[in-house]
Amino acid sequence: MASMKLIRNELESQIGKQVYLKADRGRKRFITRKGTLDAVYPSLFVVDLEFDGSPNRKMTFTYSDILTKTVQIMIVDDPA
């Protein structure tokens, strides 16, 4: 439980920053997208993902997704 709080605190300090996200959506399907960390809530966090040729899509993930490595998130310090 303490590690999920650490993940939440780390993500809270990164709100609004660009991220690269890789998510395992099951049956050998992966989403690899660039986006923005939009919001952090007690049980989940929201990422605004960019899709080519279509509007951005907000997706939610839980902190346990990071712990189980279903979702990998990398914060981009310099968006250039």
Phi, psi and omega in degrees: 000324181294325181291328177291325176293323177296318178298314180299315180297320179295316180292325179300323181283352183249011182302135178092352181272157177287143179224155166252132185233134173235120184236134176274115183259013176091155178050048177061028176253129179234145171251125175235108185218160172261148180193196181232134175289114191267311185205157178231128180239170183302328184248345184206171175227156185244132176239130177269102186269143178267131176239136180292129175076006178215164181295157177300153181233132177271131178233146180250147178220156178260163178292331177291336174298323178288318179298321181273001179063027171286331178234133174242130183232134179234123180281132178262115182287319182241109184292352182284000000 
